[in-house]
Amino acid sequence: MGKKKDGGIPNKDIYDRMNFLYQAATLYSQNPLKKYSHHLSSQLKSVSKKLVIRMDPSIKRTICKKCDGVLIPGKTCELDVNEFLVNVVCNVCQHSKRFPIPRLLEKELTVDKQPTE
């Protein structure tokens, strides 16, 4: 019988592979070999789907849903910031994504308001 490791991360090797694929995709997106970057990020998405592992939302937001390119502001995508939304447009396929800006002021106001007796 083998010993169980307490406090270990399950599927650590898979997370390491996904981390490597993401880092390699961001590196190749800045080089002339952009097709390789698209391939690596599509591999990243397929690994996470196949093994039913959720990607962090910050990583998901940096990958284009249409062409699987890595979105780096100023290099591979353009940002347009409104009062309520951030619009990200991919330079390769012209696909746009919108993300709401969290309202920090409303959260601060609700925390500051406490019932008075």
All heavy atoms as an XYZ file, in Angstrom:
935
protein
N       0.831     -1.168      0.000
C       0.000      0.000      0.000
C       0.884      1.242      0.000
O       1.842      1.319      0.753
C      -0.883      0.009      1.228
C      -1.830     -1.126      1.311
S      -3.424     -0.418      1.580
C      -4.356     -1.883      1.786
N       0.517      2.198     -0.833
C       1.272      3.432     -0.899
C       0.785      4.451      0.106
O      -0.335      4.394      0.587
N       1.653      5.356      0.426
C       1.287      6.410      1.368
C       0.608      7.549      0.612
O       0.976      7.878     -0.508
C       2.527      6.951      2.079
C       3.185      5.955      2.978
C       4.370      6.591      3.664
C       5.058      5.595      4.579
N       6.235      6.200      5.225
N      -0.385      8.156      1.238
C      -1.062      9.305      0.651
C      -0.369     10.580      1.107
O       0.004     10.719      2.262
C      -2.526      9.332      1.080
C      -3.333      8.215      0.502
C      -4.783      8.364      0.883
C      -5.604      7.242      0.276
N      -7.018      7.357      0.630
N      -0.224     11.483      0.197
C       0.389     12.767      0.527
C      -0.712     13.719      0.993
O      -1.686     13.950      0.287
C       1.092     13.359     -0.690
C       2.277     12.552     -1.145
C       2.930     13.204     -2.336
C       4.107     12.397     -2.808
N       4.720     12.987     -3.995
N      -0.560     14.249      2.173
C      -1.528     15.203      2.694
C      -1.181     16.601      2.214
O      -0.030     17.009      2.204
C      -1.552     15.166      4.219
C      -2.093     13.851      4.759
O      -2.839     13.172      4.035
O      -1.761     13.522      5.899
N      -2.196     17.354      1.828
C      -1.983     18.738      1.434
C      -1.486     18.901      0.011
O      -1.149     20.001     -0.396
N      -1.432     17.833     -0.779
C      -0.977     17.942     -2.151
C      -2.071     18.458     -3.068
O      -3.255     18.335     -2.791
N      -1.679     19.040     -4.174
C      -2.633     19.556     -5.148
C      -3.000     18.425     -6.100
O      -2.114     17.823     -6.717
C      -2.021     20.726     -5.933
C      -1.643     21.843     -4.986
C      -2.972     21.223     -7.001
C      -0.848     22.943     -5.623
N      -4.300     18.108     -6.237
C      -4.666     17.069     -7.191
C      -4.449     17.568     -8.627
O      -4.670     18.738     -8.928
C      -6.145     16.818     -6.915
C      -6.620     18.030     -6.219
C      -5.441     18.612     -5.506
N      -4.016     16.679     -9.492
C      -3.766     16.979    -10.914
C      -2.714     18.070    -11.101
O      -2.825     18.898    -11.997
C      -5.062     17.374    -11.622
C      -6.100     16.296    -11.563
O      -5.778     15.105    -11.583
N      -7.355     16.682    -11.481
N      -1.693     18.076    -10.276
C      -0.661     19.114    -10.377
C       0.074     19.050    -11.711
O       0.399     20.089    -12.290
C       0.332     18.992     -9.219
C       1.350     20.120     -9.189
C       2.279     19.988     -8.017
C       3.253     21.122     -7.909
N       3.929     21.497     -9.118
N       0.286     17.860    -12.226
C       0.982     17.730    -13.506
C       0.165     18.336    -14.645
O       0.724     18.920    -15.577
C       1.321     16.271    -13.782
C       0.105     15.365    -13.754
O      -0.906     15.732    -13.126
O       0.171     14.274    -14.357
N      -1.145     18.241    -14.559
C      -1.995     18.825    -15.598
C      -1.961     20.347    -15.516
O      -1.885     21.038    -16.538
C      -3.429     18.284    -15.464
C      -3.412     16.773    -15.681
C      -4.359     18.952    -16.455
C      -4.663     16.073    -15.247
N      -2.004     20.892    -14.302
C      -1.899     22.341    -14.136
C      -0.546     22.851    -14.625
O      -0.464     23.925    -15.221
C      -2.119     22.737    -12.676
C      -3.564     22.729    -12.260
C      -4.047     21.781    -11.362
C      -4.461     23.659    -12.767
C      -5.375     21.771    -10.978
C      -5.787     23.657    -12.388
C      -6.241     22.711    -11.496
O      -7.560     22.704    -11.123
N       0.510     22.084    -14.387
C       1.835     22.465    -14.880
C       1.867     22.489    -16.405
O       2.455     23.389    -17.008
C       2.900     21.513    -14.349
C       3.163     21.685    -12.865
O       2.805     22.745    -12.311
O       3.724     20.743    -12.264
N       1.230     21.501    -17.023
C       1.186     21.458    -18.491
C       0.398     22.635    -19.043
O       0.803     23.267    -20.023
C       0.552     20.154    -18.957
C       0.492     20.050    -20.454
C      -0.028     18.728    -20.904
N      -0.046     18.685    -22.351
C      -0.864     17.948    -23.051
N      -1.716     17.163    -22.447
N      -0.822     17.970    -24.354
N      -0.739     22.946    -18.414
C      -1.545     24.080    -18.867
C      -0.781     25.387    -18.685
O      -0.849     26.278    -19.551
C      -2.872     24.110    -18.103
C      -3.813     22.994    -18.501
S      -5.293     22.900    -17.490
C      -6.011     24.496    -17.720
N      -0.038     25.515    -17.602
C       0.771     26.704    -17.363
C       1.849     26.846    -18.436
O       2.074     27.937    -18.970
C       1.401     26.628    -15.973
C       2.170     27.872    -15.623
O       1.943     28.933    -16.174
N       3.096     27.735    -14.689
N       2.502     25.737    -18.777
C       3.530     25.777    -19.822
C       2.930     26.168    -21.166
O       3.505     26.995    -21.888
C       4.223     24.415    -19.938
C       5.127     24.328    -21.130
C       6.359     24.939    -21.124
C       4.725     23.652    -22.275
C       7.191     24.875    -22.231
C       5.548     23.583    -23.380
C       6.787     24.200    -23.357
N       1.778     25.599    -21.523
C       1.142     25.924    -22.796
C       0.777     27.399    -22.871
O       0.951     28.043    -23.910
C      -0.097     25.052    -23.009
C       0.161     23.582    -23.316
C      -1.140     22.807    -23.294
C       0.858     23.426    -24.651
N       0.272     27.956    -21.775
C      -0.105     29.375    -21.771
C       1.125     30.267    -21.899
O       1.122     31.230    -22.663
C      -0.874     29.707    -20.498
C      -1.312     31.140    -20.443
C      -2.304     31.620    -21.295
C      -0.716     32.032    -19.560
C      -2.695     32.933    -21.262
C      -1.105     33.352    -19.523
C      -2.093     33.799    -20.366
O      -2.478     35.109    -20.335
N       2.196     29.949    -21.167
C       3.412     30.759    -21.248
C       4.038     30.686    -22.634
O       4.503     31.700    -23.167
C       4.411     30.305    -20.194
C       4.028     30.687    -18.791
C       5.033     30.202    -17.762
O       6.030     29.563    -18.100
N       4.773     30.503    -16.503
N       4.044     29.499    -23.231
C       4.606     29.357    -24.579
C       3.758     30.105    -25.606
O       4.294     30.720    -26.528
C       4.712     27.881    -24.946
N       2.441     30.066    -25.447
C       1.555     30.770    -26.377
C       1.757     32.276    -26.292
O       1.787     32.958    -27.320
C       0.100     30.412    -26.084
N       1.930     32.814    -25.088
C       2.175     34.255    -24.961
C       3.541     34.634    -25.527
O       3.690     35.704    -26.110
C       2.076     34.720    -23.497
O       2.962     33.950    -22.699
C       0.671     34.586    -22.974
N       4.521     33.764    -25.383
C       5.848     34.042    -25.932
C       5.809     34.051    -27.464
O       6.346     34.958    -28.100
C       6.856     33.007    -25.439
C       8.280     33.176    -25.930
C       8.907     34.400    -25.293
C       9.093     31.947    -25.627
N       5.166     33.059    -28.064
C       5.123     32.975    -29.523
C       4.189     34.005    -30.143
O       4.293     34.291    -31.333
C       4.709     31.578    -29.971
C       5.862     30.594    -29.955
C       5.888     29.540    -29.067
C       6.926     30.737    -30.829
C       6.937     28.644    -29.034
C       7.986     29.857    -30.814
C       7.987     28.813    -29.918
O       9.027     27.939    -29.897
N       3.265     34.571    -29.377
C       2.376     35.578    -29.949
C       3.119     36.880    -30.227
O       2.662     37.697    -31.018
C       1.196     35.846    -29.020
O       1.641     36.452    -27.837
N       4.263     37.089    -29.597
C       5.054     38.294    -29.826
C       6.082     38.103    -30.925
O       6.737     39.056    -31.332
C       5.739     38.706    -28.524
C       4.743     39.029    -27.434
C       5.404     39.218    -26.093
O       6.621     39.213    -25.975
N       4.593     39.386    -25.065
N       6.243     36.871    -31.425
C       7.187     36.560    -32.495
C       6.453     36.479    -33.824
O       5.228     36.463    -33.868
C       7.884     35.220    -32.204
C       8.800     35.316    -31.002
O       9.215     36.383    -30.619
N       9.097     34.178    -30.406
N       7.192     36.377    -34.926
C       6.528     36.212    -36.228
C       5.783     34.876    -36.369
O       4.976     34.717    -37.269
C       7.681     36.281    -37.235
C       8.780     36.971    -36.524
C       8.619     36.648    -35.085
N       6.007     33.915    -35.489
C       5.350     32.613    -35.557
C       4.019     32.625    -34.792
O       3.821     31.896    -33.837
C       6.266     31.524    -34.989
C       7.631     31.381    -35.650
C       8.500     30.429    -34.858
C       7.445     30.876    -37.067
N       3.079     33.466    -35.240
C       1.813     33.610    -34.528
C       0.925     32.389    -34.680
O       0.115     32.105    -33.806
C       1.071     34.850    -35.010
C       1.764     36.131    -34.610
C       0.934     37.315    -34.983
C       1.716     38.576    -34.848
N       1.730     39.142    -33.558
N       1.071     31.630    -35.768
C       0.249     30.433    -35.950
C       0.551     29.399    -34.875
O      -0.334     28.687    -34.419
C       0.474     29.826    -37.331
C      -0.097     30.640    -38.460
C       0.081     29.936    -39.773
C      -0.464     30.777    -40.896
N      -0.325     30.113    -42.181
N       1.789     29.335    -34.457
C       2.172     28.399    -33.399
C       1.523     28.792    -32.076
O       1.123     27.942    -31.295
C       3.695     28.355    -33.284
C       4.216     27.143    -32.568
C       3.990     25.872    -33.076
C       4.919     27.273    -31.387
C       4.460     24.758    -32.407
C       5.396     26.174    -30.720
C       5.159     24.916    -31.234
O       5.621     23.820    -30.573
N       1.403     30.086    -31.854
C       0.739     30.581    -30.648
C      -0.730     30.181    -30.638
O      -1.265     29.763    -29.604
C       0.856     32.103    -30.578
O       0.031     32.615    -29.580
N      -1.397     30.287    -31.786
C      -2.807     29.898    -31.889
C      -2.967     28.403    -31.624
O      -3.916     27.978    -30.952
C      -3.363     30.247    -33.272
C      -3.394     31.713    -33.540
N      -4.530     32.469    -33.362
C      -2.437     32.564    -33.956
C      -4.267     33.732    -33.668
N      -3.001     33.801    -34.038
N      -2.032     27.622    -32.116
C      -2.090     26.173    -31.906
C      -1.915     25.823    -30.422
O      -2.628     24.973    -29.891
C      -1.019     25.482    -32.748
C      -0.930     24.011    -32.527
N      -1.911     23.144    -32.938
C       0.006     23.252    -31.912
C      -1.576     21.904    -32.578
N      -0.407     21.961    -31.965
N      -0.969     26.476    -29.762
C      -0.724     26.188    -28.350
C      -1.907     26.588    -27.475
O      -2.277     25.862    -26.548
C       0.539     26.903    -27.877
C       1.851     26.360    -28.436
C       3.005     27.268    -28.034
C       2.101     24.960    -27.943
N      -2.527     27.725    -27.777
C      -3.671     28.136    -26.962
C      -4.888     27.255    -27.229
O      -5.678     27.001    -26.315
C      -4.008     29.605    -27.188
O      -4.287     29.844    -28.541
N      -5.034     26.735    -28.445
C      -6.129     25.782    -28.694
C      -5.853     24.465    -27.974
O      -6.791     23.816    -27.481
C      -6.328     25.549    -30.187
O      -5.231     24.875    -30.743
N      -4.585     24.065    -27.874
C      -4.234     22.876    -27.095
C      -4.561     23.092    -25.619
O      -5.049     22.186    -24.946
C      -2.740     22.566    -27.238
C      -2.354     22.002    -28.581
C      -2.873     20.598    -28.746
O      -2.786     19.791    -27.840
N      -3.423     20.312    -29.912
N      -4.306     24.284    -25.119
C      -4.623     24.626    -23.729
C      -6.120     24.481    -23.466
O      -6.535     23.883    -22.471
C      -4.163     26.049    -23.431
C      -4.594     26.673    -22.117
C      -3.951     25.962    -20.945
C      -4.239     28.137    -22.104
N      -6.932     24.991    -24.385
C      -8.380     24.899    -24.215
C      -8.860     23.456    -24.303
O      -9.741     23.036    -23.548
C      -9.084     25.757    -25.263
C      -8.955     27.238    -24.998
C      -9.452     28.068    -26.135
C     -10.951     28.120    -26.184
N     -11.440     29.057    -27.216
N      -8.272     22.670    -25.186
C      -8.705     21.277    -25.335
C      -8.295     20.438    -24.126
O      -9.044     19.551    -23.709
C      -8.152     20.667    -26.619
O      -6.757     20.560    -26.564
N      -7.129     20.718    -23.533
C      -6.706     19.990    -22.333
C      -7.656     20.286    -21.175
O      -8.079     19.379    -20.457
C      -5.251     20.349    -21.950
C      -4.909     19.897    -20.543
C      -4.282     19.737    -22.927
N      -8.025     21.540    -21.021
C      -8.916     21.893    -19.911
C     -10.313     21.312    -20.124
O     -10.974     20.917    -19.163
C      -8.981     23.402    -19.738
O      -9.641     23.999    -20.825
N     -10.782     21.239    -21.361
C     -12.103     20.650    -21.625
C     -12.081     19.142    -21.443
O     -13.004     18.556    -20.880
C     -12.559     20.975    -23.048
C     -13.065     22.373    -23.215
C     -13.537     22.577    -24.638
C     -13.974     24.002    -24.868
N     -14.377     24.232    -26.258
N     -11.034     18.511    -21.935
C     -10.966     17.049    -21.885
C     -10.882     16.533    -20.456
O     -11.507     15.530    -20.107
C      -9.756     16.565    -22.683
C      -9.726     15.060    -22.898
C      -8.510     14.654    -23.706
C      -8.651     15.132    -25.128
N      -7.541     14.662    -25.988
N     -10.137     17.223    -19.611
C      -9.947     16.770    -18.237
C     -10.867     17.476    -17.245
O     -10.735     17.297    -16.047
C      -8.490     16.961    -17.830
C      -7.517     16.156    -18.690
C      -6.097     16.560    -18.404
C      -7.709     14.676    -18.448
N     -11.800     18.283    -17.761
C     -12.808     18.996    -16.982
C     -12.150     19.790    -15.845
O     -12.441     19.631    -14.672
C     -13.888     18.043    -16.430
C     -15.066     18.836    -15.891
C     -14.356     17.073    -17.476
N     -11.202     20.631    -16.226
C     -10.509     21.520    -15.293
C     -10.801     22.950    -15.726
O     -10.632     23.303    -16.895
C      -8.989     21.262    -15.285
C      -8.720     19.874    -14.736
C      -8.262     22.308    -14.485
C      -7.281     19.474    -14.744
N     -11.256     23.753    -14.797
C     -11.598     25.135    -15.117
C     -10.352     26.001    -15.164
O      -9.486     25.917    -14.306
C     -12.553     25.697    -14.080
C     -13.893     25.051    -14.123
C     -14.821     25.733    -13.183
N     -16.128     25.096    -13.235
C     -17.164     25.521    -12.574
N     -17.060     26.568    -11.781
N     -18.314     24.905    -12.672
N     -10.321     26.845    -16.204
C      -9.244     27.823    -16.302
C      -9.627     29.055    -15.498
O     -10.812     29.375    -15.352
C      -9.015     28.226    -17.755
C      -8.278     27.209    -18.562
S      -7.687     27.869    -20.125
C      -9.187     28.105    -21.023
N      -8.638     29.751    -15.002
C      -8.871     30.985    -14.281
C      -9.484     32.019    -15.236
O      -9.073     32.095    -16.396
C      -7.545     31.491    -13.723
C      -7.718     32.622    -12.750
O      -8.456     32.434    -11.766
O      -7.092     33.674    -12.971
N     -10.450     32.817    -14.785
C     -11.055     33.808    -15.680
C     -10.065     34.807    -16.252
O     -10.247     35.282    -17.381
C     -12.076     34.512    -14.785
C     -12.406     33.532    -13.733
C     -11.155     32.736    -13.513
N      -9.005     35.124    -15.525
C      -8.011     36.059    -16.069
C      -7.271     35.454    -17.256
O      -6.866     36.170    -18.180
C      -7.020     36.468    -14.982
O      -6.306     35.341    -14.525
N      -7.096     34.142    -17.270
C      -6.466     33.476    -18.412
C      -7.458     33.351    -19.560
O      -7.118     33.555    -20.720
C      -5.914     32.096    -17.995
C      -4.755     32.287    -17.028
C      -5.461     31.289    -19.209
C      -4.199     31.014    -16.469
N      -8.700     33.028    -19.244
C      -9.726     32.905    -20.281
C      -9.936     34.213    -21.022
O     -10.179     34.216    -22.224
C     -11.060     32.488    -19.658
C     -11.237     31.016    -19.533
C     -12.703     30.712    -19.435
C     -13.075     30.232    -18.087
N     -14.468     29.828    -17.985
N      -9.827     35.315    -20.311
C     -10.057     36.619    -20.937
C      -8.928     37.037    -21.853
O      -9.097     37.949    -22.662
C     -10.255     37.684    -19.864
C     -11.572     37.551    -19.168
C     -11.762     38.630    -18.145
N     -13.074     38.504    -17.530
C     -13.569     39.349    -16.662
N     -12.861     40.396    -16.281
N     -14.763     39.161    -16.152
N      -7.771     36.397    -21.758
C      -6.650     36.760    -22.626
C      -6.529     35.845    -23.838
O      -5.539     35.925    -24.560
C      -5.323     36.737    -21.848
O      -5.122     35.436    -21.306
C      -5.328     37.758    -20.736
N      -7.522     34.989    -24.078
C      -7.516     34.123    -25.258
C      -8.742     34.444    -26.100
O      -9.864     34.469    -25.599
C      -7.508     32.634    -24.848
C      -6.224     32.309    -24.092
C      -7.626     31.734    -26.078
C      -6.163     30.910    -23.552
N      -8.530     34.687    -27.387
C      -9.634     35.002    -28.300
C     -10.482     33.756    -28.515
O      -9.960     32.665    -28.755
C      -9.091     35.503    -29.627
S     -10.371     35.930    -30.818
N     -11.800     33.915    -28.437
C     -12.693     32.776    -28.595
C     -12.811     32.332    -30.046
O     -13.126     31.183    -30.318
C     -14.090     33.123    -28.073
C     -14.155     33.205    -26.578
C     -15.582     33.406    -26.123
C     -15.657     33.424    -24.621
N     -17.034     33.569    -24.150
N     -12.548     33.222    -30.981
C     -12.733     32.887    -32.394
C     -11.478     32.269    -33.014
O     -11.551     31.206    -33.633
C     -13.143     34.135    -33.164
C     -13.590     33.867    -34.565
C     -14.156     35.105    -35.203
C     -14.602     34.822    -36.618
N     -15.080     36.039    -37.266
N     -10.323     32.907    -32.830
C      -9.106     32.418    -33.499
C      -8.103     31.790    -32.542
O      -7.035     31.361    -32.973
C      -8.448     33.554    -34.269
S      -7.716     34.833    -33.238
N      -8.404     31.733    -31.257
C      -7.529     31.158    -30.229
C      -6.180     31.869    -30.124
O      -5.196     31.275    -29.714
C      -7.288     29.661    -30.455
C      -8.523     28.837    -30.182
O      -9.340     29.260    -29.342
O      -8.664     27.768    -30.795
N      -6.135     33.128    -30.455
C      -4.912     33.897    -30.293
C      -4.817     34.477    -28.898
O      -5.823     34.699    -28.231
N      -3.614     34.745    -28.444
C      -3.414     35.356    -27.135
C      -3.570     36.863    -27.292
O      -2.978     37.474    -28.177
C      -2.016     35.013    -26.572
C      -1.793     35.685    -25.243
C      -1.868     33.516    -26.430
N      -4.407     37.464    -26.453
C      -4.701     38.894    -26.534
C      -3.794     39.680    -25.605
O      -3.927     39.620    -24.386
C      -6.171     39.139    -26.163
C      -7.195     38.422    -27.028
C      -8.580     38.622    -26.469
C      -7.119     38.890    -28.459
N      -2.850     40.407    -26.195
C      -1.942     41.270    -25.439
C      -2.259     42.702    -25.849
O      -2.139     43.049    -27.031
C      -0.467     40.931    -25.740
C      -0.187     39.483    -25.356
C       0.465     41.871    -25.003
C       1.168     38.996    -25.786
N      -2.698     43.546    -24.898
C      -3.089     44.915    -25.254
C      -1.958     45.689    -25.919
O      -0.831     45.704    -25.453
C      -3.459     45.547    -23.903
C      -3.782     44.395    -23.029
C      -2.908     43.258    -23.498
N      -2.278     46.320    -27.048
C      -1.307     47.115    -27.781
C      -0.515     46.327    -28.811
O       0.072     46.907    -29.707
N      -0.474     44.990    -28.690
C       0.285     44.177    -29.636
C      -0.633     43.302    -30.480
O      -0.551     43.309    -31.703
C       1.302     43.304    -28.902
C       2.384     44.118    -28.222
C       3.421     43.253    -27.586
C       4.472     44.123    -26.927
N       5.487     43.340    -26.242
N      -1.482     42.532    -29.849
C      -2.363     41.635    -30.597
C      -3.839     41.999    -30.452
O      -4.686     41.355    -31.050
C      -2.177     40.178    -30.139
O      -2.487     40.083    -28.753
C      -0.766     39.709    -30.398
N      -4.140     43.023    -29.651
C      -5.530     43.467    -29.511
C      -5.571     44.954    -29.176
O      -4.562     45.538    -28.786
C      -6.263     42.662    -28.445
S      -5.747     43.034    -26.771
N      -6.739     45.534    -29.367
C      -6.968     46.936    -29.034
C      -8.015     47.016    -27.930
O      -8.990     46.267    -27.942
C      -7.473     47.706    -30.270
C      -6.499     47.713    -31.425
C      -5.206     48.445    -31.105
O      -5.259     49.455    -30.366
O      -4.157     48.009    -31.580
N      -7.806     47.911    -26.983
C      -8.729     48.103    -25.872
C      -9.480     49.410    -26.038
O      -8.899     50.428    -26.421
C      -7.987     48.147    -24.539
C      -7.326     46.878    -24.053
C      -6.624     47.144    -22.738
C      -8.323     45.779    -23.884
N     -10.786     49.371    -25.734
C     -11.613     50.564    -25.715
C     -12.343     50.569    -24.380
O     -13.139     49.679    -24.100
C     -12.599     50.550    -26.877
C     -13.452     51.792    -26.915
O     -12.979     52.844    -26.450
O     -14.600     51.718    -27.403
N     -12.044     51.559    -23.543
C     -12.605     51.602    -22.197
C     -13.701     52.661    -22.146
O     -13.453     53.835    -22.425
C     -11.515     51.916    -21.149
C     -12.103     51.947    -19.757
C     -10.395     50.904    -21.241
N     -14.914     52.224    -21.804
C     -16.033     53.123    -21.581
C     -16.224     53.302    -20.093
O     -15.409     52.861    -19.283
C     -17.312     52.550    -22.193
C     -17.249     52.506    -23.698
O     -16.375     53.092    -24.303
N     -18.175     51.804    -24.293
N     -17.349     53.932    -19.733
C     -17.634     54.128    -18.320
C     -17.993     52.817    -17.636
O     -17.661     52.589    -16.477
C     -18.782     55.122    -18.170
C     -19.042     55.535    -16.756
C     -20.108     56.592    -16.685
O     -20.368     57.265    -17.692
O     -20.686     56.741    -15.607
N     -18.664     51.909    -18.370
C     -19.144     50.666    -17.778
C     -18.527     49.411    -18.376
O     -18.620     48.340    -17.788
C     -20.664     50.557    -17.932
C     -21.400     51.727    -17.358
C     -21.978     52.664    -18.181
C     -21.486     51.901    -15.992
C     -22.660     53.742    -17.655
C     -22.157     52.970    -15.451
C     -22.754     53.900    -16.287
N     -17.920     49.508    -19.572
C     -17.436     48.317    -20.284
C     -16.003     48.487    -20.761
O     -15.542     49.593    -21.024
C     -18.298     48.037    -21.516
C     -19.732     47.605    -21.299
C     -20.449     47.548    -22.630
C     -19.776     46.263    -20.630
N     -15.323     47.341    -20.913
C     -14.038     47.280    -21.594
C     -14.256     46.443    -22.838
O     -14.691     45.294    -22.756
C     -12.942     46.634    -20.706
C     -11.660     46.477    -21.484
C     -12.715     47.443    -19.467
N     -13.999     47.012    -24.006
C     -14.175     46.318    -25.272
C     -12.802     45.919    -25.799
O     -11.954     46.780    -26.026
C     -14.906     47.210    -26.272
C     -15.343     46.463    -27.497
O     -15.410     45.246    -27.499
N     -15.639     47.202    -28.557
N     -12.574     44.626    -26.002
C     -11.298     44.099    -26.488
C     -11.520     43.586    -27.901
O     -12.380     42.730    -28.127
C     -10.785     42.960    -25.582
C      -9.458     42.442    -26.080
C     -10.660     43.421    -24.154
N     -10.749     44.102    -28.878
C     -10.886     43.706    -30.277
C      -9.594     43.033    -30.722
O      -8.512     43.617    -30.637
C     -11.188     44.920    -31.180
C     -11.323     44.498    -32.631
C     -12.435     45.638    -30.716
N      -9.712     41.784    -31.207
C      -8.555     41.029    -31.688
C      -8.076     41.621    -33.013
O      -8.890     41.916    -33.897
C      -8.952     39.557    -31.853
S      -7.625     38.503    -32.476
N      -6.769     41.791    -33.162
C      -6.218     42.341    -34.405
C      -6.174     41.319    -35.535
O      -6.084     41.691    -36.693
C      -4.814     42.892    -34.170
C      -4.826     44.161    -33.354
O      -5.844     44.824    -33.223
N      -3.685     44.492    -32.782
N      -6.245     40.027    -35.213
C      -6.143     38.987    -36.233
C      -7.494     38.747    -36.907
O      -7.620     38.779    -38.122
C      -5.608     37.673    -35.619
C      -5.565     36.569    -36.653
C      -4.239     37.904    -35.021
N      -8.539     38.514    -36.097
C      -9.849     38.146    -36.661
C     -10.917     39.216    -36.464
O     -12.054     39.032    -36.895
C     -10.329     36.841    -36.033
S     -10.634     36.951    -34.265
N     -10.584     40.327    -35.807
C     -11.491     41.437    -35.534
C     -12.686     41.047    -34.678
O     -13.732     41.683    -34.715
C     -11.979     42.081    -36.844
C     -10.883     42.579    -37.748
C      -9.979     43.591    -37.051
O     -10.461     44.468    -36.355
N      -8.679     43.451    -37.232
N     -12.562     39.984    -33.903
C     -13.617     39.565    -32.979
C     -13.531     40.430    -31.729
O     -12.439     40.698    -31.230
C     -13.446     38.085    -32.614
C     -14.492     37.554    -31.693
N     -15.772     37.311    -32.125
C     -14.457     37.232    -30.387
C     -16.485     36.849    -31.103
N     -15.699     36.792    -30.037
N     -14.682     40.875    -31.216
C     -14.657     41.738    -30.041
C     -15.295     41.043    -28.847
O     -16.226     40.251    -28.989
C     -15.388     43.050    -30.328
O     -16.757     42.802    -30.526
N     -14.762     41.345    -27.675
C     -15.270     40.830    -26.408
C     -15.530     42.019    -25.508
O     -14.766     42.979    -25.517
C     -14.239     39.911    -25.743
C     -13.925     38.659    -26.512
C     -12.695     37.970    -25.955
C     -13.033     37.107    -24.773
N     -11.890     36.304    -24.313
N     -16.595     41.926    -24.735
C     -16.920     42.998    -23.793
C     -16.902     42.456    -22.377
O     -17.437     41.388    -22.112
C     -18.303     43.560    -24.080
C     -18.408     44.306    -25.359
C     -19.786     44.857    -25.502
N     -19.938     45.501    -26.790
C     -21.062     45.998    -27.229
N     -22.154     45.918    -26.492
N     -21.128     46.565    -28.403
N     -16.289     43.228    -21.488
C     -16.234     42.859    -20.088
C     -16.744     44.026    -19.256
O     -16.321     45.161    -19.469
C     -14.800     42.527    -19.653
C     -14.186     41.414    -20.428
C     -13.149     41.644    -21.303
C     -14.655     40.122    -20.286
C     -12.582     40.626    -22.012
C     -14.097     39.091    -21.001
C     -13.058     39.334    -21.869
N     -17.632     43.761    -18.308
C     -18.104     44.854    -17.452
C     -17.028     45.268    -16.454
O     -16.245     44.456    -15.986
C     -19.313     44.245    -16.740
C     -19.067     42.780    -16.756
C     -18.289     42.501    -18.023
N     -17.016     46.552    -16.157
C     -16.101     47.067    -15.144
C     -16.817     46.953    -13.806
O     -17.937     47.431    -13.660
C     -15.722     48.526    -15.439
C     -14.965     48.610    -16.758
C     -14.879     49.103    -14.310
C     -14.664     50.015    -17.192
N     -16.200     46.307    -12.817
C     -16.875     46.182    -11.518
C     -17.044     47.546    -10.862
O     -16.162     48.396    -10.916
C     -15.951     45.286    -10.705
C     -14.643     45.344    -11.387
C     -14.897     45.672    -12.825
N     -18.183     47.709    -10.269
C     -18.479     48.985     -9.614
C     -17.967     48.944     -8.181
O     -18.637     48.452     -7.291
C     -19.960     49.259     -9.651
C     -20.469     49.464    -11.042
C     -21.870     49.911    -10.984
N     -22.214     50.510    -12.264
C     -23.238     51.273    -12.434
N     -24.034     51.545    -11.435
N     -23.505     51.777    -13.615
N     -16.793     49.451     -8.007
C     -16.166     49.429     -6.686
C     -16.814     50.436     -5.745
O     -16.882     50.220     -4.543
C     -14.672     49.705     -6.805
C     -13.887     48.670     -7.601
C     -12.438     49.111     -7.735
C     -13.948     47.326     -6.924
N     -17.308     51.537     -6.288
C     -17.891     52.553     -5.425
C     -19.150     52.044     -4.743
O     -19.387     52.325     -3.574
C     -18.191     53.815     -6.231
C     -16.979     54.560     -6.771
C     -17.421     55.744     -7.617
C     -16.118     55.047     -5.625
N     -19.981     51.291     -5.468
C     -21.204     50.771     -4.854
C     -20.877     49.791     -3.735
O     -21.521     49.776     -2.699
C     -22.072     50.084     -5.898
C     -22.748     51.040     -6.838
C     -23.647     50.327     -7.815
O     -23.793     49.091     -7.739
O     -24.204     51.022     -8.662
N     -19.858     48.964     -3.939
C     -19.460     48.015     -2.908
C     -18.946     48.743     -1.672
O     -19.243     48.371     -0.549
C     -18.400     47.054     -3.438
C     -18.920     46.091     -4.469
C     -17.828     45.181     -4.944
C     -18.331     44.253     -6.022
N     -17.280     43.392     -6.543
N     -18.160     49.808     -1.889
C     -17.625     50.552     -0.754
C     -18.746     51.248      0.011
O     -18.726     51.320      1.232
C     -16.601     51.576     -1.236
C     -15.309     50.954     -1.720
C     -14.352     51.980     -2.285
O     -14.668     53.192     -2.259
O     -13.288     51.581     -2.760
N     -19.758     51.757     -0.719
C     -20.842     52.443     -0.047
C     -21.688     51.494      0.784
O     -22.131     51.838      1.873
C     -21.725     53.167     -1.077
C     -21.090     54.379     -1.758
C     -22.030     54.913     -2.830
C     -20.773     55.454     -0.748
N     -21.896     50.270      0.291
C     -22.706     49.324      1.057
C     -21.949     48.833      2.284
O     -22.562     48.538      3.302
C     -23.106     48.112      0.194
O     -21.930     47.501     -0.331
C     -24.027     48.544     -0.932
N     -20.638     48.757      2.214
C     -19.846     48.350      3.375
C     -19.840     49.452      4.419
O     -19.909     49.201      5.623
C     -18.404     47.977      2.947
C     -17.518     47.768      4.148
C     -18.429     46.743      2.065
N     -19.752     50.720      3.961
C     -19.700     51.849      4.895
C     -21.019     52.057      5.627
O     -21.036     52.494      6.770
C     -19.320     53.129      4.160
C     -17.866     53.090      3.692
O     -17.099     52.282      4.240
O     -17.509     53.871      2.790
N     -22.123     51.744      4.974
C     -23.426     51.944      5.601
C     -23.681     50.805      6.590
O     -23.794     49.661      6.215
C     -24.547     51.943      4.558
C     -24.533     53.155      3.669
C     -25.679     53.082      2.698
C     -25.679     54.247      1.742
N     -26.751     54.143      0.753
N     -23.771     51.166      7.832
C     -24.088     50.186      8.873
C     -25.319     50.674      9.615
O     -25.522     51.890      9.763
C     -22.900     50.018      9.826
C     -21.703     49.409      9.129
C     -20.564     49.210     10.107
O     -20.694     49.480     11.284
N     -19.440     48.737      9.604
N     -26.144     49.742     10.060
C     -27.369     50.169     10.743
C     -27.044     50.921     12.027
O     -26.180     50.528     12.803
C     -28.097     48.868     11.030
C     -27.081     47.794     10.901
C     -26.010     48.306      9.997
N     -27.746     52.031     12.200
C     -27.552     52.830     13.408
C     -28.659     52.516     14.396
O     -29.791     52.218     14.033
C     -27.566     54.335     13.076
O     -28.798     54.646     12.436
C     -26.404     54.691     12.185
N     -28.360     52.580     15.650
C     -29.345     52.261     16.680
C     -29.917     53.500     17.313
O     -29.405     54.522     17.379
C     -28.705     51.389     17.745
C     -28.296     50.065     17.185
C     -27.617     49.218     18.249
O     -27.837     49.440     19.451
O     -26.870     48.334     17.865
